[in-house]
Amino acid sequence: MSHAIAADGTRIWYDTLGEGEPLLLVHGQSLDHTMWNGVAEELSRNHRVVRMDLRGTGDSDAPVDAPYTMDLLARDALAVLDDLGLERAHVYGFSMGGKVAQTLAVTAPGRIGALVLGSTAPGGEHEVERPVEASMALRRANTEEGRGLIAHLFYTPAWADTHPDTVATIVPHNPLRAQRRHYEASLHHDGWDLLPDITAPTLVLHGEDDELTPVANAKLLADRIPGARLSILPGVRHGYPHEAEPRATREVLDFLREHPLTR
């Protein structure tokens, strides 16, 4: 475990698992690296997996005096790659982390190998909005009732109720002001005009029954990013990386194998 230092002095926590071509994992809004528990270990069988905590989460610093943007968060990710001495890495972004990954792929294309976008959206007026009930659940995520609602939006109820340890990793634990900064960063992001400029080989993964980020967003991304591959996972919701195991991780590994950094 270590910390990279961002341009403004913010300390960004990260660690690494395994050996092989590097793969940077970028977690979702107001989550942290623990959302990758179980998934990261499987990915590390073939890759040097880099987990990070975005600013405002986990063991990273949480400055809240200025707004967060996807560009700022992407530069934090680059600081991690720099600290590790990595010129290039594959990037797997989940939910809001997928918006960070999109931004990375456009602003630093030479640093990115293959791109995996999970449960994410383009932002802006083109993004297909979640149902009102799902938005209300997010606003109440810090209450006992809200945590239960979030669990059943991430996973099918039967799966969530039998995997409490996993559910514990997908509810916010960061300070409320930092949660607000993350929410605003995602809300104000509009990557629509950037998507055609993504040159990295891209896999778009999404749960068919996702209400937090409706599945129509995956189709928008895949149509907008040149040559992107779309995979819709049946019977699962926002948290497909866990509930759709081992298929989801296998698809990621197969895709990365098709697009090695050295080619």
C-alpha positions as CSV (number, residue, x, y, z in Angstrom):
1,M,0.0,0.0,0.0
2,S,1.2,3.5,-0.8
3,H,0.1,7.0,-1.7
4,A,0.7,9.0,-4.9
5,I,0.7,12.7,-4.6
6,A,-1.6,14.6,-6.9
7,A,-0.7,18.0,-8.5
8,D,-2.5,19.9,-5.6
9,G,-0.8,17.8,-2.9
10,T,-3.7,15.4,-2.3
11,R,-2.6,12.0,-1.3
12,I,-4.1,9.2,-3.4
13,W,-4.1,5.7,-1.9
14,Y,-3.3,2.6,-4.0
15,D,-2.1,-0.9,-3.8
16,T,-1.2,-3.7,-6.3
17,L,-2.0,-7.4,-6.6
18,G,-0.5,-10.0,-8.9
19,E,1.9,-9.8,-11.8
20,G,1.5,-9.2,-15.6
21,E,0.3,-6.3,-17.7
22,P,-1.0,-3.5,-15.3
23,L,-4.8,-3.0,-15.0
24,L,-6.0,0.0,-13.1
25,L,-9.4,-0.4,-11.3
26,V,-11.5,2.8,-10.7
27,H,-14.4,2.4,-8.3
28,G,-17.8,4.0,-8.3
29,Q,-19.2,7.1,-6.7
30,S,-18.5,7.5,-3.0
31,L,-17.2,3.8,-2.8
32,D,-13.6,2.8,-2.5
33,H,-11.2,0.0,-3.5
34,T,-13.0,-2.5,-1.4
35,M,-15.9,-2.7,-3.9
36,W,-13.4,-4.7,-6.0
37,N,-13.0,-7.4,-3.3
38,G,-13.1,-10.8,-4.9
39,V,-13.0,-9.4,-8.4
40,A,-9.5,-7.9,-8.0
41,E,-8.1,-11.2,-6.8
42,E,-9.4,-13.0,-9.8
43,L,-8.1,-10.4,-12.2
44,S,-4.7,-10.5,-10.5
45,R,-4.3,-14.1,-11.7
46,N,-3.4,-12.6,-15.1
47,H,-2.6,-9.0,-14.4
48,R,-0.8,-6.6,-12.1
49,V,-4.0,-5.1,-10.6
50,V,-3.8,-1.5,-9.3
51,R,-6.6,-0.6,-6.9
52,M,-6.9,3.1,-5.9
53,D,-9.2,5.2,-3.7
54,L,-10.4,8.3,-5.6
55,R,-10.0,11.5,-3.6
56,G,-12.7,11.8,-1.0
57,T,-12.8,8.0,-0.3
58,G,-11.1,5.2,1.5
59,D,-7.6,6.0,2.6
60,S,-7.1,8.9,0.2
61,D,-7.3,12.5,1.4
62,A,-10.7,14.2,1.2
63,P,-10.3,17.9,0.4
64,V,-13.7,19.4,-0.1
65,D,-13.1,23.1,-0.5
66,A,-13.2,23.0,-4.3
67,P,-15.4,21.1,-6.7
68,Y,-14.4,17.7,-8.1
69,T,-14.5,17.0,-11.8
70,M,-13.8,14.0,-14.0
71,D,-10.7,15.7,-15.3
72,L,-9.4,16.1,-11.7
73,L,-10.1,12.5,-10.8
74,A,-8.5,11.3,-14.1
75,R,-5.4,13.3,-13.2
76,D,-5.4,11.6,-9.8
77,A,-5.4,8.3,-11.5
78,L,-2.5,9.3,-13.7
79,A,-0.6,10.3,-10.5
80,V,-1.0,6.7,-9.4
81,L,0.4,5.4,-12.7
82,D,3.3,7.9,-12.4
83,D,4.1,6.9,-8.9
84,L,4.3,3.2,-10.0
85,G,6.4,4.2,-13.0
86,L,3.8,2.8,-15.4
87,E,3.9,4.3,-18.9
88,R,0.7,2.5,-19.9
89,A,-2.0,0.4,-18.3
90,H,-5.4,-1.1,-19.1
91,V,-8.2,0.7,-17.3
92,Y,-11.5,-0.8,-15.9
93,G,-13.9,1.8,-14.6
94,F,-17.1,1.0,-12.8
95,S,-20.1,3.4,-12.6
96,M,-18.8,6.9,-11.9
97,G,-15.3,5.3,-12.3
98,G,-16.3,4.6,-15.9
99,K,-16.7,8.3,-16.5
100,V,-13.3,8.8,-15.0
101,A,-12.0,6.1,-17.3
102,Q,-13.6,7.7,-20.4
103,T,-11.9,11.0,-19.5
104,L,-8.6,9.2,-19.1
105,A,-8.9,7.6,-22.5
106,V,-9.4,11.0,-24.2
107,T,-7.1,13.2,-22.2
108,A,-4.2,10.7,-22.0
109,P,-4.6,8.2,-24.8
110,G,-1.0,7.3,-24.9
111,R,-1.2,6.0,-21.3
112,I,-4.2,3.7,-21.9
113,G,-4.2,0.2,-23.3
114,A,-7.6,-1.4,-23.4
115,L,-10.6,0.2,-21.7
116,V,-13.5,-1.6,-19.8
117,L,-16.5,0.5,-19.0
118,G,-18.9,-1.2,-16.5
119,S,-22.3,0.0,-15.4
120,T,-21.6,3.5,-16.6
121,A,-23.0,6.3,-18.9
122,P,-22.0,9.3,-21.0
123,G,-23.3,12.0,-18.7
124,G,-25.0,15.2,-19.9
125,E,-28.3,15.5,-21.6
126,H,-27.8,12.2,-23.6
127,E,-27.5,10.1,-20.4
128,V,-30.6,8.0,-19.8
129,E,-31.8,9.0,-16.3
130,R,-32.4,6.5,-13.6
131,P,-36.0,6.1,-12.2
132,V,-36.9,8.6,-9.5
133,E,-37.2,5.8,-6.9
134,A,-33.5,4.9,-7.6
135,S,-32.4,8.6,-7.2
136,M,-34.3,8.8,-3.9
137,A,-32.6,5.7,-2.6
138,L,-29.2,7.2,-3.4
139,R,-30.1,10.3,-1.4
140,R,-30.9,8.1,1.6
141,A,-27.9,5.9,1.3
142,N,-26.6,6.9,4.7
143,T,-29.7,5.6,6.5
144,E,-30.4,2.1,7.5
145,E,-33.4,1.9,5.1
146,G,-31.4,3.5,2.3
147,R,-28.6,1.0,2.6
148,G,-31.2,-1.8,2.1
149,L,-32.6,-0.1,-0.9
150,I,-29.1,0.4,-2.4
151,A,-28.3,-3.2,-1.8
152,H,-31.3,-4.3,-3.8
153,L,-30.6,-1.8,-6.6
154,F,-27.0,-3.2,-6.9
155,Y,-28.0,-6.8,-6.7
156,T,-31.1,-9.0,-7.0
157,P,-32.6,-9.3,-3.5
158,A,-31.9,-13.0,-3.0
159,W,-28.3,-12.5,-3.9
160,A,-27.9,-9.4,-1.7
161,D,-29.5,-11.0,1.3
162,T,-27.0,-13.9,1.2
163,H,-23.9,-11.8,0.6
164,P,-23.8,-9.2,3.4
165,D,-20.0,-8.8,3.3
166,T,-20.2,-7.7,-0.4
167,V,-23.1,-5.5,0.3
168,A,-21.1,-3.7,2.9
169,T,-18.6,-2.6,0.3
170,I,-21.1,-0.8,-2.0
171,V,-22.6,1.7,0.5
172,P,-20.9,5.0,1.1
173,H,-18.5,5.3,4.1
174,N,-16.8,8.6,3.1
175,P,-17.6,12.0,4.7
176,L,-20.9,13.5,3.7
177,R,-19.2,16.6,2.1
178,A,-17.0,14.3,0.0
179,Q,-20.1,12.3,-1.0
180,R,-21.6,15.6,-2.3
181,R,-18.4,16.4,-4.3
182,H,-18.6,12.9,-5.9
183,Y,-22.3,13.3,-6.7
184,E,-21.7,16.8,-8.2
185,A,-18.8,15.6,-10.3
186,S,-20.9,12.8,-11.8
187,L,-24.0,15.0,-12.3
188,H,-22.1,17.8,-14.1
189,H,-20.0,15.5,-16.3
190,D,-20.9,15.5,-20.0
191,G,-18.6,13.2,-22.1
192,W,-20.8,12.9,-25.2
193,D,-18.6,14.9,-27.5
194,L,-15.5,13.1,-26.2
195,L,-16.6,9.6,-26.8
196,P,-15.9,9.5,-30.6
197,D,-12.3,10.5,-29.8
198,I,-11.6,7.3,-27.7
199,T,-9.1,5.2,-29.6
200,A,-8.5,2.5,-27.0
201,P,-10.1,-0.9,-27.6
202,T,-13.3,-0.7,-25.5
203,L,-15.5,-3.2,-23.8
204,V,-18.8,-2.0,-22.5
205,L,-20.3,-4.3,-19.8
206,H,-23.7,-3.8,-18.2
207,G,-26.3,-5.6,-16.2
208,E,-29.6,-6.1,-18.1
209,D,-31.7,-5.1,-15.1
210,D,-29.7,-2.1,-13.9
211,E,-31.9,0.7,-12.6
212,L,-29.1,2.8,-11.0
213,T,-27.6,3.3,-14.5
214,P,-30.2,2.1,-17.0
215,V,-28.9,-0.4,-19.5
216,A,-29.8,1.9,-22.5
217,N,-26.7,3.9,-21.5
218,A,-24.5,1.0,-22.4
219,K,-25.9,0.9,-25.9
220,L,-25.3,4.7,-26.2
221,L,-21.6,4.3,-25.2
222,A,-21.0,1.3,-27.5
223,D,-22.6,3.1,-30.5
224,R,-20.6,6.3,-29.8
225,I,-17.2,4.9,-29.1
226,P,-15.5,3.7,-32.3
227,G,-15.3,-0.1,-32.5
228,A,-16.6,-0.7,-29.0
229,R,-17.9,-4.1,-28.0
230,L,-21.1,-4.4,-26.0
231,S,-21.9,-7.2,-23.6
232,I,-25.2,-7.2,-21.7
233,L,-25.3,-9.6,-18.7
234,P,-28.8,-11.1,-18.2
235,G,-30.5,-11.3,-14.9
236,V,-28.2,-8.9,-12.9
237,R,-28.3,-5.3,-11.8
238,H,-25.8,-2.5,-11.3
239,G,-23.4,-4.7,-9.3
240,Y,-22.8,-7.3,-12.0
241,P,-19.0,-7.6,-11.2
242,H,-20.0,-9.7,-8.2
243,E,-23.3,-11.3,-9.0
244,A,-22.3,-12.2,-12.6
245,E,-19.2,-14.0,-11.6
246,P,-17.3,-15.8,-13.1
247,R,-18.7,-14.7,-16.5
248,A,-18.1,-11.0,-16.0
249,T,-14.4,-11.3,-15.0
250,R,-13.9,-13.9,-17.7
251,E,-15.2,-11.5,-20.4
252,V,-12.8,-8.8,-19.1
253,L,-9.8,-11.1,-19.1
254,D,-10.6,-12.4,-22.6
255,F,-10.9,-8.9,-23.9
256,L,-7.6,-7.8,-22.4
257,R,-5.9,-10.9,-23.8
258,E,-7.1,-9.8,-27.2
259,H,-5.6,-6.4,-26.8
260,P,-2.2,-6.7,-25.1
261,L,-0.2,-3.6,-24.2
262,T,2.7,-4.8,-26.2
263,R,0.9,-5.1,-29.6
